[in-house]
Amino acid sequence: MTSAPASTFRLVRLSPAHPLWHLERVGAERTECGRDWREPIRHTLTEPLPTPRCTTCGPRMEAALQEGSAG
């Protein structure tokens, strides 16, 4: 009925050396684009979106934020 709050998402990096950021749902074992992650670096979505970010799950995150702010 209501959209999940934005705080249910995190931005993760697959490792400190990984160049891309990915979207993760809290409690998930994979990022939104289906990649496994280990020891992710997490930022809440209240922070500015880091770049570069995954072109697959990045737009999904932005769409989820738009939906969350719309209702």
CHARMM-style PDB file with segment names, atoms N, HN, CA, C and O in Angstrom:
ATOM      1  N   MET     1       0.826  -1.187   0.000  1.00  0.00      PROA
ATOM      2  CA  MET     1       0.000   0.000   0.000  1.00  0.00      PROA
ATOM      3  C   MET     1       0.877   1.260   0.000  1.00  0.00      PROA
ATOM      4  O   MET     1       0.767   2.106  -0.887  1.00  0.00      PROA
ATOM      5  N   THR     2       1.742   1.367   1.002  1.00  0.00      PROA
ATOM      6  HN  THR     2       1.832   0.679   1.723  1.00  0.00      PROA
ATOM      7  CA  THR     2       2.653   2.495   1.033  1.00  0.00      PROA
ATOM      8  C   THR     2       4.024   2.042   0.575  1.00  0.00      PROA
ATOM      9  O   THR     2       4.390   0.879   0.743  1.00  0.00      PROA
ATOM     10  N   SER     3       4.782   2.960  -0.004  1.00  0.00      PROA
ATOM     11  HN  SER     3       4.484   3.905  -0.140  1.00  0.00      PROA
ATOM     12  CA  SER     3       6.122   2.621  -0.470  1.00  0.00      PROA
ATOM     13  C   SER     3       7.041   2.381   0.712  1.00  0.00      PROA
ATOM     14  O   SER     3       6.876   2.976   1.777  1.00  0.00      PROA
ATOM     15  N   ALA     4       8.011   1.502   0.513  1.00  0.00      PROA
ATOM     16  HN  ALA     4       8.145   1.018  -0.352  1.00  0.00      PROA
ATOM     17  CA  ALA     4       8.989   1.253   1.567  1.00  0.00      PROA
ATOM     18  C   ALA     4       9.811   2.517   1.767  1.00  0.00      PROA
ATOM     19  O   ALA     4      10.142   3.196   0.795  1.00  0.00      PROA
ATOM     20  N   PRO     5      10.145   2.844   3.005  1.00  0.00      PROA
ATOM     21  CA  PRO     5      10.958   4.038   3.234  1.00  0.00      PROA
ATOM     22  C   PRO     5      12.322   3.914   2.584  1.00  0.00      PROA
ATOM     23  O   PRO     5      12.859   2.815   2.449  1.00  0.00      PROA
ATOM     24  N   ALA     6      12.878   5.044   2.183  1.00  0.00      PROA
ATOM     25  HN  ALA     6      12.441   5.937   2.293  1.00  0.00      PROA
ATOM     26  CA  ALA     6      14.166   5.043   1.487  1.00  0.00      PROA
ATOM     27  C   ALA     6      15.258   4.413   2.334  1.00  0.00      PROA
ATOM     28  O   ALA     6      16.259   3.941   1.794  1.00  0.00      PROA
ATOM     29  N   SER     7      15.087   4.397   3.657  1.00  0.00      PROA
ATOM     30  HN  SER     7      14.275   4.781   4.096  1.00  0.00      PROA
ATOM     31  CA  SER     7      16.113   3.861   4.538  1.00  0.00      PROA
ATOM     32  C   SER     7      16.260   2.346   4.402  1.00  0.00      PROA
ATOM     33  O   SER     7      17.166   1.763   4.998  1.00  0.00      PROA
ATOM     34  N   THR     8      15.390   1.703   3.635  1.00  0.00      PROA
ATOM     35  HN  THR     8      14.653   2.177   3.151  1.00  0.00      PROA
ATOM     36  CA  THR     8      15.526   0.266   3.418  1.00  0.00      PROA
ATOM     37  C   THR     8      16.551  -0.040   2.320  1.00  0.00      PROA
ATOM     38  O   THR     8      16.802  -1.203   2.005  1.00  0.00      PROA
ATOM     39  N   PHE     9      17.130   0.999   1.749  1.00  0.00      PROA
ATOM     40  HN  PHE     9      16.926   1.944   2.005  1.00  0.00      PROA
ATOM     41  CA  PHE     9      18.140   0.825   0.711  1.00  0.00      PROA
ATOM     42  C   PHE     9      19.485   1.336   1.188  1.00  0.00      PROA
ATOM     43  O   PHE     9      19.562   2.235   2.025  1.00  0.00      PROA
ATOM     44  N   ARG    10      20.540   0.753   0.647  1.00  0.00      PROA
ATOM     45  HN  ARG    10      20.477   0.023  -0.032  1.00  0.00      PROA
ATOM     46  CA  ARG    10      21.882   1.230   0.924  1.00  0.00      PROA
ATOM     47  C   ARG    10      22.662   1.250  -0.387  1.00  0.00      PROA
ATOM     48  O   ARG    10      22.371   0.497  -1.317  1.00  0.00      PROA
ATOM     49  N   LEU    11      23.647   2.120  -0.434  1.00  0.00      PROA
ATOM     50  HN  LEU    11      23.883   2.732   0.321  1.00  0.00      PROA
ATOM     51  CA  LEU    11      24.616   2.065  -1.512  1.00  0.00      PROA
ATOM     52  C   LEU    11      25.782   1.230  -1.023  1.00  0.00      PROA
ATOM     53  O   LEU    11      26.259   1.432   0.094  1.00  0.00      PROA
ATOM     54  N   VAL    12      26.247   0.302  -1.832  1.00  0.00      PROA
ATOM     55  HN  VAL    12      25.860   0.138  -2.739  1.00  0.00      PROA
ATOM     56  CA  VAL    12      27.360  -0.549  -1.431  1.00  0.00      PROA
ATOM     57  C   VAL    12      28.429  -0.580  -2.510  1.00  0.00      PROA
ATOM     58  O   VAL    12      28.157  -0.400  -3.697  1.00  0.00      PROA
ATOM     59  N   ARG    13      29.644  -0.812  -2.059  1.00  0.00      PROA
ATOM     60  HN  ARG    13      29.864  -0.958  -1.095  1.00  0.00      PROA
ATOM     61  CA  ARG    13      30.744  -1.036  -2.968  1.00  0.00      PROA
ATOM     62  C   ARG    13      31.205  -2.449  -2.691  1.00  0.00      PROA
ATOM     63  O   ARG    13      31.331  -2.838  -1.530  1.00  0.00      PROA
ATOM     64  N   LEU    14      31.461  -3.233  -3.737  1.00  0.00      PROA
ATOM     65  HN  LEU    14      31.358  -2.917  -4.680  1.00  0.00      PROA
ATOM     66  CA  LEU    14      31.737  -4.649  -3.539  1.00  0.00      PROA
ATOM     67  C   LEU    14      33.025  -4.893  -2.774  1.00  0.00      PROA
ATOM     68  O   LEU    14      33.178  -5.935  -2.136  1.00  0.00      PROA
ATOM     69  N   SER    15      33.938  -3.962  -2.827  1.00  0.00      PROA
ATOM     70  HN  SER    15      33.814  -3.116  -3.346  1.00  0.00      PROA
ATOM     71  CA  SER    15      35.167  -4.013  -2.027  1.00  0.00      PROA
ATOM     72  C   SER    15      35.770  -2.624  -2.064  1.00  0.00      PROA
ATOM     73  O   SER    15      35.398  -1.814  -2.913  1.00  0.00      PROA
ATOM     74  N   PRO    16      36.702  -2.330  -1.152  1.00  0.00      PROA
ATOM     75  CA  PRO    16      37.318  -1.004  -1.191  1.00  0.00      PROA
ATOM     76  C   PRO    16      37.959  -0.669  -2.528  1.00  0.00      PROA
ATOM     77  O   PRO    16      38.085   0.505  -2.877  1.00  0.00      PROA
ATOM     78  N   ALA    17      38.367  -1.685  -3.278  1.00  0.00      PROA
ATOM     79  HN  ALA    17      38.266  -2.639  -2.995  1.00  0.00      PROA
ATOM     80  CA  ALA    17      39.021  -1.452  -4.558  1.00  0.00      PROA
ATOM     81  C   ALA    17      38.039  -1.440  -5.733  1.00  0.00      PROA
ATOM     82  O   ALA    17      38.419  -1.112  -6.857  1.00  0.00      PROA
ATOM     83  N   HSD    18      36.782  -1.797  -5.475  1.00  0.00      PROA
ATOM     84  HN  HSD    18      36.473  -2.063  -4.562  1.00  0.00      PROA
ATOM     85  CA  HSD    18      35.811  -1.878  -6.563  1.00  0.00      PROA
ATOM     86  C   HSD    18      35.410  -0.489  -7.023  1.00  0.00      PROA
ATOM     87  O   HSD    18      35.094   0.356  -6.185  1.00  0.00      PROA
ATOM     88  N   PRO    19      35.409  -0.221  -8.313  1.00  0.00      PROA
ATOM     89  CA  PRO    19      35.159   1.138  -8.800  1.00  0.00      PROA
ATOM     90  C   PRO    19      33.691   1.557  -8.829  1.00  0.00      PROA
ATOM     91  O   PRO    19      33.398   2.751  -8.905  1.00  0.00      PROA
ATOM     92  N   LEU    20      32.778   0.618  -8.773  1.00  0.00      PROA
ATOM     93  HN  LEU    20      33.016  -0.352  -8.711  1.00  0.00      PROA
ATOM     94  CA  LEU    20      31.362   0.961  -8.908  1.00  0.00      PROA
ATOM     95  C   LEU    20      30.605   0.790  -7.603  1.00  0.00      PROA
ATOM     96  O   LEU    20      30.927  -0.080  -6.794  1.00  0.00      PROA
ATOM     97  N   TRP    21      29.602   1.624  -7.408  1.00  0.00      PROA
ATOM     98  HN  TRP    21      29.341   2.331  -8.066  1.00  0.00      PROA
ATOM     99  CA  TRP    21      28.676   1.509  -6.293  1.00  0.00      PROA
ATOM    100  C   TRP    21      27.411   0.811  -6.774  1.00  0.00      PROA
ATOM    101  O   TRP    21      27.014   0.963  -7.929  1.00  0.00      PROA
ATOM    102  N   HSD    22      26.780   0.048  -5.891  1.00  0.00      PROA
ATOM    103  HN  HSD    22      27.103  -0.076  -4.952  1.00  0.00      PROA
ATOM    104  CA  HSD    22      25.584  -0.702  -6.231  1.00  0.00      PROA
ATOM    105  C   HSD    22      24.498  -0.448  -5.202  1.00  0.00      PROA
ATOM    106  O   HSD    22      24.763   0.009  -4.090  1.00  0.00      PROA
ATOM    107  N   LEU    23      23.274  -0.755  -5.596  1.00  0.00      PROA
ATOM    108  HN  LEU    23      23.059  -1.127  -6.499  1.00  0.00      PROA
ATOM    109  CA  LEU    23      22.137  -0.620  -4.693  1.00  0.00      PROA
ATOM    110  C   LEU    23      21.884  -1.927  -3.969  1.00  0.00      PROA
ATOM    111  O   LEU    23      21.889  -2.994  -4.583  1.00  0.00      PROA
ATOM    112  N   GLU    24      21.665  -1.847  -2.671  1.00  0.00      PROA
ATOM    113  HN  GLU    24      21.661  -0.980  -2.173  1.00  0.00      PROA
ATOM    114  CA  GLU    24      21.382  -3.028  -1.851  1.00  0.00      PROA
ATOM    115  C   GLU    24      20.123  -2.769  -1.050  1.00  0.00      PROA
ATOM    116  O   GLU    24      19.924  -1.666  -0.542  1.00  0.00      PROA
ATOM    117  N   ARG    25      19.272  -3.776  -0.932  1.00  0.00      PROA
ATOM    118  HN  ARG    25      19.434  -4.673  -1.344  1.00  0.00      PROA
ATOM    119  CA  ARG    25      18.162  -3.704   0.005  1.00  0.00      PROA
ATOM    120  C   ARG    25      18.666  -4.219   1.342  1.00  0.00      PROA
ATOM    121  O   ARG    25      19.400  -5.205   1.393  1.00  0.00      PROA
ATOM    122  N   VAL    26      18.281  -3.564   2.412  1.00  0.00      PROA
ATOM    123  HN  VAL    26      17.685  -2.762   2.370  1.00  0.00      PROA
ATOM    124  CA  VAL    26      18.752  -3.969   3.730  1.00  0.00      PROA
ATOM    125  C   VAL    26      18.356  -5.421   3.979  1.00  0.00      PROA
ATOM    126  O   VAL    26      17.195  -5.790   3.797  1.00  0.00      PROA
ATOM    127  N   GLY    27      19.305  -6.234   4.390  1.00  0.00      PROA
ATOM    128  HN  GLY    27      20.248  -5.935   4.537  1.00  0.00      PROA
ATOM    129  CA  GLY    27      19.060  -7.641   4.658  1.00  0.00      PROA
ATOM    130  C   GLY    27      19.244  -8.541   3.451  1.00  0.00      PROA
ATOM    131  O   GLY    27      19.176  -9.765   3.569  1.00  0.00      PROA
ATOM    132  N   ALA    28      19.479  -7.937   2.284  1.00  0.00      PROA
ATOM    133  HN  ALA    28      19.534  -6.943   2.189  1.00  0.00      PROA
ATOM    134  CA  ALA    28      19.655  -8.741   1.081  1.00  0.00      PROA
ATOM    135  C   ALA    28      21.069  -9.301   1.015  1.00  0.00      PROA
ATOM    136  O   ALA    28      21.995  -8.744   1.605  1.00  0.00      PROA
ATOM    137  N   GLU    29      21.228 -10.393   0.302  1.00  0.00      PROA
ATOM    138  HN  GLU    29      20.477 -10.845  -0.177  1.00  0.00      PROA
ATOM    139  CA  GLU    29      22.548 -10.982   0.134  1.00  0.00      PROA
ATOM    140  C   GLU    29      23.173 -10.596  -1.199  1.00  0.00      PROA
ATOM    141  O   GLU    29      24.340 -10.887  -1.462  1.00  0.00      PROA
ATOM    142  N   ARG    30      22.385  -9.941  -2.029  1.00  0.00      PROA
ATOM    143  HN  ARG    30      21.437  -9.704  -1.816  1.00  0.00      PROA
ATOM    144  CA  ARG    30      22.894  -9.492  -3.323  1.00  0.00      PROA
ATOM    145  C   ARG    30      22.472  -8.046  -3.545  1.00  0.00      PROA
ATOM    146  O   ARG    30      21.494  -7.565  -2.973  1.00  0.00      PROA
ATOM    147  N   THR    31      23.229  -7.376  -4.382  1.00  0.00      PROA
ATOM    148  HN  THR    31      24.024  -7.767  -4.847  1.00  0.00      PROA
ATOM    149  CA  THR    31      22.845  -6.031  -4.755  1.00  0.00      PROA
ATOM    150  C   THR    31      21.658  -6.109  -5.717  1.00  0.00      PROA
ATOM    151  O   THR    31      21.318  -7.188  -6.202  1.00  0.00      PROA
ATOM    152  N   GLU    32      21.036  -4.974  -5.986  1.00  0.00      PROA
ATOM    153  HN  GLU    32      21.312  -4.098  -5.592  1.00  0.00      PROA
ATOM    154  CA  GLU    32      19.861  -4.953  -6.853  1.00  0.00      PROA
ATOM    155  C   GLU    32      20.170  -5.467  -8.254  1.00  0.00      PROA
ATOM    156  O   GLU    32      19.279  -5.988  -8.924  1.00  0.00      PROA
ATOM    157  N   CYS    33      21.406  -5.335  -8.708  1.00  0.00      PROA
ATOM    158  HN  CYS    33      22.130  -4.912  -8.163  1.00  0.00      PROA
ATOM    159  CA  CYS    33      21.743  -5.827 -10.041  1.00  0.00      PROA
ATOM    160  C   CYS    33      22.181  -7.285  -9.993  1.00  0.00      PROA
ATOM    161  O   CYS    33      22.623  -7.840 -10.999  1.00  0.00      PROA
ATOM    162  N   GLY    34      22.055  -7.915  -8.802  1.00  0.00      PROA
ATOM    163  HN  GLY    34      21.695  -7.464  -7.984  1.00  0.00      PROA
ATOM    164  CA  GLY    34      22.300  -9.346  -8.705  1.00  0.00      PROA
ATOM    165  C   GLY    34      23.718  -9.734  -8.363  1.00  0.00      PROA
ATOM    166  O   GLY    34      24.051 -10.919  -8.385  1.00  0.00      PROA
ATOM    167  N   ARG    35      24.566  -8.767  -8.047  1.00  0.00      PROA
ATOM    168  HN  ARG    35      24.296  -7.804  -8.030  1.00  0.00      PROA
ATOM    169  CA  ARG    35      25.951  -9.100  -7.731  1.00  0.00      PROA
ATOM    170  C   ARG    35      26.107  -9.431  -6.263  1.00  0.00      PROA
ATOM    171  O   ARG    35      25.534  -8.767  -5.399  1.00  0.00      PROA
ATOM    172  N   ASP    36      26.889 -10.463  -5.987  1.00  0.00      PROA
ATOM    173  HN  ASP    36      27.354 -11.003  -6.689  1.00  0.00      PROA
ATOM    174  CA  ASP    36      27.223 -10.771  -4.596  1.00  0.00      PROA
ATOM    175  C   ASP    36      28.138  -9.679  -4.069  1.00  0.00      PROA
ATOM    176  O   ASP    36      28.909  -9.095  -4.830  1.00  0.00      PROA
ATOM    177  N   TRP    37      28.062  -9.401  -2.787  1.00  0.00      PROA
ATOM    178  HN  TRP    37      27.436  -9.876  -2.169  1.00  0.00      PROA
ATOM    179  CA  TRP    37      28.987  -8.436  -2.200  1.00  0.00      PROA
ATOM    180  C   TRP    37      29.581  -9.012  -0.937  1.00  0.00      PROA
ATOM    181  O   TRP    37      28.996  -9.881  -0.290  1.00  0.00      PROA
ATOM    182  N   ARG    38      30.760  -8.508  -0.598  1.00  0.00      PROA
ATOM    183  HN  ARG    38      31.235  -7.803  -1.124  1.00  0.00      PROA
ATOM    184  CA  ARG    38      31.450  -8.874   0.638  1.00  0.00      PROA
ATOM    185  C   ARG    38      31.945  -7.599   1.295  1.00  0.00      PROA
ATOM    186  O   ARG    38      32.498  -6.722   0.631  1.00  0.00      PROA
ATOM    187  N   GLU    39      31.747  -7.500   2.591  1.00  0.00      PROA
ATOM    188  HN  GLU    39      31.298  -8.212   3.131  1.00  0.00      PROA
ATOM    189  CA  GLU    39      32.198  -6.356   3.356  1.00  0.00      PROA
ATOM    190  C   GLU    39      31.890  -5.039   2.654  1.00  0.00      PROA
ATOM    191  O   GLU    39      32.805  -4.265   2.373  1.00  0.00      PROA
ATOM    192  N   PRO    40      30.627  -4.772   2.368  1.00  0.00      PROA
ATOM    193  CA  PRO    40      30.287  -3.558   1.624  1.00  0.00      PROA
ATOM    194  C   PRO    40      30.537  -2.298   2.438  1.00  0.00      PROA
ATOM    195  O   PRO    40      30.461  -2.312   3.667  1.00  0.00      PROA
ATOM    196  N   ILE    41      30.834  -1.221   1.744  1.00  0.00      PROA
ATOM    197  HN  ILE    41      30.896  -1.210   0.746  1.00  0.00      PROA
ATOM    198  CA  ILE    41      30.906   0.097   2.354  1.00  0.00      PROA
ATOM    199  C   ILE    41      29.528   0.707   2.154  1.00  0.00      PROA
ATOM    200  O   ILE    41      29.050   0.807   1.024  1.00  0.00      PROA
ATOM    201  N   ARG    42      28.883   1.117   3.251  1.00  0.00      PROA
ATOM    202  HN  ARG    42      29.272   1.036   4.168  1.00  0.00      PROA
ATOM    203  CA  ARG    42      27.487   1.518   3.145  1.00  0.00      PROA
ATOM    204  C   ARG    42      27.298   3.011   3.358  1.00  0.00      PROA
ATOM    205  O   ARG    42      27.956   3.627   4.195  1.00  0.00      PROA
ATOM    206  N   HSD    43      26.392   3.572   2.587  1.00  0.00      PROA
ATOM    207  HN  HSD    43      25.857   3.071   1.907  1.00  0.00      PROA
ATOM    208  CA  HSD    43      25.981   4.955   2.757  1.00  0.00      PROA
ATOM    209  C   HSD    43      24.470   4.987   2.656  1.00  0.00      PROA
ATOM    210  O   HSD    43      23.892   4.328   1.792  1.00  0.00      PROA
ATOM    211  N   THR    44      23.829   5.740   3.523  1.00  0.00      PROA
ATOM    212  HN  THR    44      24.299   6.275   4.224  1.00  0.00      PROA
ATOM    213  CA  THR    44      22.386   5.862   3.409  1.00  0.00      PROA
ATOM    214  C   THR    44      22.060   6.745   2.220  1.00  0.00      PROA
ATOM    215  O   THR    44      22.893   7.525   1.758  1.00  0.00      PROA
ATOM    216  N   LEU    45      20.838   6.611   1.734  1.00  0.00      PROA
ATOM    217  HN  LEU    45      20.162   5.978   2.109  1.00  0.00      PROA
ATOM    218  CA  LEU    45      20.461   7.348   0.541  1.00  0.00      PROA
ATOM    219  C   LEU    45      20.216   8.823   0.800  1.00  0.00      PROA
ATOM    220  O   LEU    45      19.873   9.563  -0.122  1.00  0.00      PROA
ATOM    221  N   THR    46      20.386   9.262   2.039  1.00  0.00      PROA
ATOM    222  HN  THR    46      20.664   8.661   2.788  1.00  0.00      PROA
ATOM    223  CA  THR    46      20.291  10.688   2.319  1.00  0.00      PROA
ATOM    224  C   THR    46      21.568  11.399   1.893  1.00  0.00      PROA
ATOM    225  O   THR    46      21.601  12.626   1.791  1.00  0.00      PROA
ATOM    226  N   GLU    47      22.613  10.626   1.646  1.00  0.00      PROA
ATOM    227  HN  GLU    47      22.586   9.630   1.728  1.00  0.00      PROA
ATOM    228  CA  GLU    47      23.867  11.204   1.193  1.00  0.00      PROA
ATOM    229  C   GLU    47      23.826  11.406  -0.317  1.00  0.00      PROA
ATOM    230  O   GLU    47      23.060  10.732  -1.005  1.00  0.00      PROA
ATOM    231  N   PRO    48      24.640  12.328  -0.847  1.00  0.00      PROA
ATOM    232  CA  PRO    48      24.705  12.493  -2.310  1.00  0.00      PROA
ATOM    233  C   PRO    48      25.098  11.186  -2.986  1.00  0.00      PROA
ATOM    234  O   PRO    48      25.917  10.430  -2.464  1.00  0.00      PROA
ATOM    235  N   LEU    49      24.518  10.928  -4.133  1.00  0.00      PROA
ATOM    236  HN  LEU    49      23.852  11.542  -4.557  1.00  0.00      PROA
ATOM    237  CA  LEU    49      24.819   9.689  -4.838  1.00  0.00      PROA
ATOM    238  C   LEU    49      26.272   9.703  -5.303  1.00  0.00      PROA
ATOM    239  O   LEU    49      26.699  10.649  -5.964  1.00  0.00      PROA
ATOM    240  N   PRO    50      27.034   8.666  -4.966  1.00  0.00      PROA
ATOM    241  CA  PRO    50      28.428   8.622  -5.398  1.00  0.00      PROA
ATOM    242  C   PRO    50      28.536   8.255  -6.873  1.00  0.00      PROA
ATOM    243  O   PRO    50      27.654   7.602  -7.430  1.00  0.00      PROA
ATOM    244  N   THR    51      29.596   8.672  -7.477  1.00  0.00      PROA
ATOM    245  HN  THR    51      30.313   9.203  -7.025  1.00  0.00      PROA
ATOM    246  CA  THR    51      29.860   8.307  -8.862  1.00  0.00      PROA
ATOM    247  C   THR    51      31.295   7.813  -8.944  1.00  0.00      PROA
ATOM    248  O   THR    51      32.145   8.317  -8.210  1.00  0.00      PROA
ATOM    249  N   PRO    52      31.598   6.864  -9.791  1.00  0.00      PROA
ATOM    250  CA  PRO    52      30.647   6.214 -10.679  1.00  0.00      PROA
ATOM    251  C   PRO    52      29.761   5.218  -9.943  1.00  0.00      PROA
ATOM    252  O   PRO    52      30.161   4.660  -8.921  1.00  0.00      PROA
ATOM    253  N   ARG    53      28.576   5.000 -10.456  1.00  0.00      PROA
ATOM    254  HN  ARG    53      28.251   5.454 -11.286  1.00  0.00      PROA
ATOM    255  CA  ARG    53      27.680   4.022  -9.857  1.00  0.00      PROA
ATOM    256  C   ARG    53      27.166   3.088 -10.942  1.00  0.00      PROA
ATOM    257  O   ARG    53      27.229   3.393 -12.133  1.00  0.00      PROA
ATOM    258  N   CYS    54      26.662   1.955 -10.508  1.00  0.00      PROA
ATOM    259  HN  CYS    54      26.610   1.707  -9.541  1.00  0.00      PROA
ATOM    260  CA  CYS    54      26.189   0.928 -11.433  1.00  0.00      PROA
ATOM    261  C   CYS    54      25.065   1.477 -12.301  1.00  0.00      PROA
ATOM    262  O   CYS    54      24.125   2.082 -11.786  1.00  0.00      PROA
ATOM    263  N   THR    55      25.151   1.274 -13.603  1.00  0.00      PROA
ATOM    264  HN  THR    55      25.915   0.783 -14.022  1.00  0.00      PROA
ATOM    265  CA  THR    55      24.125   1.782 -14.506  1.00  0.00      PROA
ATOM    266  C   THR    55      22.881   0.906 -14.509  1.00  0.00      PROA
ATOM    267  O   THR    55      21.866   1.273 -15.101  1.00  0.00      PROA
ATOM    268  N   THR    56      22.951  -0.258 -13.845  1.00  0.00      PROA
ATOM    269  HN  THR    56      23.775  -0.555 -13.364  1.00  0.00      PROA
ATOM    270  CA  THR    56      21.782  -1.128 -13.746  1.00  0.00      PROA
ATOM    271  C   THR    56      20.972  -0.804 -12.510  1.00  0.00      PROA
ATOM    272  O   THR    56      19.775  -0.532 -12.603  1.00  0.00      PROA
ATOM    273  N   CYS    57      21.610  -0.830 -11.357  1.00  0.00      PROA
ATOM    274  HN  CYS    57      22.582  -1.051 -11.281  1.00  0.00      PROA
ATOM    275  CA  CYS    57      20.843  -0.619 -10.135  1.00  0.00      PROA
ATOM    276  C   CYS    57      20.783   0.845  -9.725  1.00  0.00      PROA
ATOM    277  O   CYS    57      19.939   1.219  -8.911  1.00  0.00      PROA
ATOM    278  N   GLY    58      21.669   1.691 -10.277  1.00  0.00      PROA
ATOM    279  HN  GLY    58      22.355   1.388 -10.938  1.00  0.00      PROA
ATOM    280  CA  GLY    58      21.604   3.119  -9.993  1.00  0.00      PROA
ATOM    281  C   GLY    58      20.253   3.728 -10.365  1.00  0.00      PROA
ATOM    282  O   GLY    58      19.621   4.367  -9.524  1.00  0.00      PROA
ATOM    283  N   PRO    59      19.795   3.544 -11.612  1.00  0.00      PROA
ATOM    284  CA  PRO    59      18.479   4.063 -11.994  1.00  0.00      PROA
ATOM    285  C   PRO    59      17.341   3.475 -11.168  1.00  0.00      PROA
ATOM    286  O   PRO    59      16.355   4.165 -10.910  1.00  0.00      PROA
ATOM    287  N   ARG    60      17.453   2.221 -10.748  1.00  0.00      PROA
ATOM    288  HN  ARG    60      18.255   1.661 -10.957  1.00  0.00      PROA
ATOM    289  CA  ARG    60      16.415   1.627  -9.913  1.00  0.00      PROA
ATOM    290  C   ARG    60      16.315   2.367  -8.589  1.00  0.00      PROA
ATOM    291  O   ARG    60      15.223   2.624  -8.082  1.00  0.00      PROA
ATOM    292  N   MET    61      17.486   2.705  -8.036  1.00  0.00      PROA
ATOM    293  HN  MET    61      18.373   2.496  -8.448  1.00  0.00      PROA
ATOM    294  CA  MET    61      17.513   3.414  -6.776  1.00  0.00      PROA
ATOM    295  C   MET    61      16.887   4.782  -6.933  1.00  0.00      PROA
ATOM    296  O   MET    61      16.094   5.204  -6.092  1.00  0.00      PROA
ATOM    297  N   GLU    62      17.235   5.480  -8.005  1.00  0.00      PROA
ATOM    298  HN  GLU    62      17.879   5.137  -8.689  1.00  0.00      PROA
ATOM    299  CA  GLU    62      16.694   6.810  -8.241  1.00  0.00      PROA
ATOM    300  C   GLU    62      15.185   6.755  -8.413  1.00  0.00      PROA
ATOM    301  O   GLU    62      14.470   7.626  -7.918  1.00  0.00      PROA
ATOM    302  N   ALA    63      14.695   5.731  -9.115  1.00  0.00      PROA
ATOM    303  HN  ALA    63      15.276   5.023  -9.517  1.00  0.00      PROA
ATOM    304  CA  ALA    63      13.257   5.567  -9.304  1.00  0.00      PROA
ATOM    305  C   ALA    63      12.568   5.307  -7.967  1.00  0.00      PROA
ATOM    306  O   ALA    63      11.484   5.830  -7.708  1.00  0.00      PROA
ATOM    307  N   ALA    64      13.201   4.499  -7.122  1.00  0.00      PROA
ATOM    308  HN  ALA    64      14.082   4.074  -7.332  1.00  0.00      PROA
ATOM    309  CA  ALA    64      12.623   4.202  -5.804  1.00  0.00      PROA
ATOM    310  C   ALA    64      12.578   5.455  -4.952  1.00  0.00      PROA
ATOM    311  O   ALA    64      11.622   5.658  -4.204  1.00  0.00      PROA
ATOM    312  N   LEU    65      13.594   6.296  -5.051  1.00  0.00      PROA
ATOM    313  HN  LEU    65      14.371   6.131  -5.658  1.00  0.00      PROA
ATOM    314  CA  LEU    65      13.596   7.547  -4.303  1.00  0.00      PROA
ATOM    315  C   LEU    65      12.495   8.478  -4.807  1.00  0.00      PROA
ATOM    316  O   LEU    65      11.845   9.155  -4.011  1.00  0.00      PROA
ATOM    317  N   GLN    66      12.284   8.515  -6.110  1.00  0.00      PROA
ATOM    318  HN  GLN    66      12.812   7.965  -6.756  1.00  0.00      PROA
ATOM    319  CA  GLN    66      11.227   9.348  -6.683  1.00  0.00      PROA
ATOM    320  C   GLN    66       9.868   8.893  -6.184  1.00  0.00      PROA
ATOM    321  O   GLN    66       9.026   9.716  -5.822  1.00  0.00      PROA
ATOM    322  N   GLU    67       9.651   7.571  -6.164  1.00  0.00      PROA
ATOM    323  HN  GLU    67      10.334   6.903  -6.458  1.00  0.00      PROA
ATOM    324  CA  GLU    67       8.375   7.036  -5.698  1.00  0.00      PROA
ATOM    325  C   GLU    67       8.166   7.329  -4.225  1.00  0.00      PROA
ATOM    326  O   GLU    67       7.054   7.644  -3.799  1.00  0.00      PROA
ATOM    327  N   GLY    68       9.234   7.225  -3.447  1.00  0.00      PROA
ATOM    328  HN  GLY    68      10.137   6.969  -3.793  1.00  0.00      PROA
ATOM    329  CA  GLY    68       9.138   7.467  -2.016  1.00  0.00      PROA
ATOM    330  C   GLY    68       8.803   8.914  -1.705  1.00  0.00      PROA
ATOM    331  O   GLY    68       8.056   9.190  -0.767  1.00  0.00      PROA
ATOM    332  N   SER    69       9.349   9.845  -2.485  1.00  0.00      PROA
ATOM    333  HN  SER    69       9.955   9.621  -3.248  1.00  0.00      PROA
ATOM    334  CA  SER    69       9.096  11.257  -2.233  1.00  0.00      PROA
ATOM    335  C   SER    69       7.744  11.696  -2.796  1.00  0.00      PROA
ATOM    336  O   SER    69       7.197  12.719  -2.384  1.00  0.00      PROA
ATOM    337  N   ALA    70       7.208  10.918  -3.741  1.00  0.00      PROA
ATOM    338  HN  ALA    70       7.653  10.087  -4.076  1.00  0.00      PROA
ATOM    339  CA  ALA    70       5.936  11.278  -4.369  1.00  0.00      PROA
ATOM    340  C   ALA    70       4.749  10.951  -3.463  1.00  0.00      PROA
ATOM    341  O   ALA    70       3.696  11.580  -3.568  1.00  0.00      PROA
ATOM    342  N   GLY    71       4.914   9.982  -2.586  1.00  0.00      PROA
ATOM    343  HN  GLY    71       5.769   9.471  -2.501  1.00  0.00      PROA
ATOM    344  CA  GLY    71       3.774   9.593  -1.789  1.00  0.00      PROA
ATOM    345  C   GLY    71       4.137   9.543  -0.375  1.00  0.00      PROA
ATOM    346  OT1 GLY    71       3.296   9.229   0.467  1.00  0.00      PROA
TER     347      GLY     71
END
